[in-house]
Amino acid sequence: MTDESKSRQTIEYYNQQIQTFVENTLNLDMSELYKEFEVLVKPKGRILDAGCGPGRDSLYFLKQGFDVIAFDASEAMVAYAAQLTGAPVLKLSFNELEFDNEFDGIWACASMLHVPHFEMDSVITRIIRALIPGGILYTSFKYGNEEVFRNGRLFSNYTETTFLQLCSRHPKIKILKIWQTTDVRPNRADERWLNVLCGKL
């Protein structure tokens, strides 16, 4: 199976499984991660919710007074997020981003993990371009080094070491914090996540 085919199947997974995904994730407590991000982003600034899923985080940031633009590659997620937030949601993939110096913060929670390893440098370049100088990126990945296709989805995993290696190729960003957390979903506490905050220089 090609990487392109895996990416298409990942999008189709979310189109078909949206109701289950919403039930499992919409009401999760993300407050600790929000705090880490918000303290670094300009109050009422402009945030890009990158790979927004059903719009849970977009809705939160809108309620905090941020100017939010959201996108997702799944048609079903775009429609759900637009209905939930009452705001426009773009249908885009990461490698279609064309923003230029527009965002104070980019929130990519459990979304860049579907970008194949070979595309990640290109995506990081697009994200850097989308941020204003001093802008903040938050992103998260399942913890590990492998790229796996599991249950209809592609996952690109990272550790502190491999993500630092990735960022070393992009001198316009600096890692501000990198840390591990456990999964906040019920009965998933044994799953670990890598969380990263970066700043654009």
N, C-alpha and C positions, 0 to 999 in steps of 0.2 A: 504494500500500500504506500502511495506517495505521500509526502508531507502535505501537499495541497489537498489530497483526498481526506487525510486525517483532519485537516482544518475544516473542510466542508462538513464532515461527519460530526465534528464537535459543535458547529453551529446548529446543525439539524437536531442534535441531541437536545439542545436547549429549546428549540422550537417545539419539539414533541413532548418534552418533560417539564414544561413551564409550570404546570400546576403543582407538581410534586416539589419542584425547586422552590417555588414561592412558599409553600407550606413549611419547608425545612429551613428557610433562611430569612424570611421577611421580618420576623420579630426577634431576631437574635440581638443580644446586648453587645453593641460595638463601641460602647462609650469610652473604654480605655484607649482604643485606637484613635477614635475621634479626637480625644484630648491631645494625644501626641502630635497630631497633624495640625489641629486648629491653633495651637499656641505659636506655631511658626508661620502661619499664613496671615496676611494683612486682614484685619477685621473688615467684614463686608466685601472682601475681595472677590475676584472672579475665579471660580473653580471649574475644572473639567473633570467630570465623573467618567472615567475612561473604562469602558466595559461595565456599564452601570447595572446590568441585569434587570431585575424588576423595579429598580428605582428606590430601594430602601435608603441608601446613603444620600442620593440626590435630595430626597424629601427632607432628610435630617438637615443637610446643609442649607437648603432653602429656608427652613424654619429658623435657622440661626442668622438669617439675613444675608447670606452669601448670594452672589450672582452665579448661577449654576448653568452650565451647558453639559448635557449628558449624551453619550452615544453607546451603542452596542451593535454587534454584528448580527444578532438574532432578531428577525422580524417580530417574533412573538414577544421577546423581551422589550423591544422598542415600544410596541403598542401598550404593553402592560405598564411600563414605566411612565409613559406619557399620560395614561389615565390616572395613575397613582399620584403623580406630582402636579398634574395640570399644566405642565411645561413642555415645550417642544423637546423631542429626543431624536437625535440623528441616527440613521442606520449607516454605520461605518465599521470597518475593521481597523486595527492598529496600524497596519501598513498603508492605510488610505489617509492618515492624518496629514493635513496641510496647513495647520495653524502656525502663525508666526508671531512670537512675542505677545501672546494674548492673555496668559493665565498666571495668576498669583500662586495657584496650587493645582496640581493634578493628583487626583485620587484614583488609584488603580488597584482596588482591593480584590484579590483573588481573580484577577482578569488577565494580566500579562502572563500568567502561568500557562495560558493556552497558546502563547506565541512560540513556535518552534525555535529551538536553540539557534539554528542557522539564520533566523530572521531577527534575532533580538538586537543585534548591533544597529540594524536599520531602524527598528522601532525606537530604541533609546535615542538615536539621532533625531527622529521626528518629535519625540517628547521634549528633548532639550530645546528644540526650535520653538515649540509651542509655549514654553515657559518664558516669562519675563526674567531679566537678570534678578537674582535673589529669590526667584520662585522655588516652590517646594514640590517634590514628588514623594508620594507615599505609594509603595507597592508591596505585594506579598505573594509568596510562593509556598507550595508544599516543600517540606524540608528534605533535601537529598540532592544527588547529582545527576540522576538519570533522566532521560526523556522517555516517557511511557505512553502507550495508547491503551486505555483501560475503560471498559464498559462504555465504549462509544465516544470517549473524549481523549484528546491529547493533553498531556501534562508535561511541562518543562520545569523540572525541580532545580533548586539552587541551595547551596550552603553559603555560609559567610565567605569562605575562601573563593568559591566559584563566582559569587556575585561581585566580590572585590576585583577579581580578575576581569570580569566584564566591564566594570566601571573604569578600570585602569586604562581602557582603550578610549575613554571619553573624558578628556581633561576639562571639559566645560561643566562637569558636575562633580560634586563632592559628597561623599557619604557622611551624613550628620549623625545617624544612629542606625545600628543594625542589631536585631535581637530576635529571640525565639519566643513563641507563645504556643499554647495548646489550643486545639480546636474548641470553639465555644458551643458547638452543637451537642445536644445530648448524646451520651454514649460514644463520643469521639475524642475523649480527653487524651487518648494515647497517640493521636495524630499531632505532629508538630508543624508549625508554620515559621517561615523566615519572613520577618518584617523589616522593611528598609525605608528610611527617610533620607532623601538627597536634596541638596540645594544647587541651583544653577549659579555658577560663578559669573 
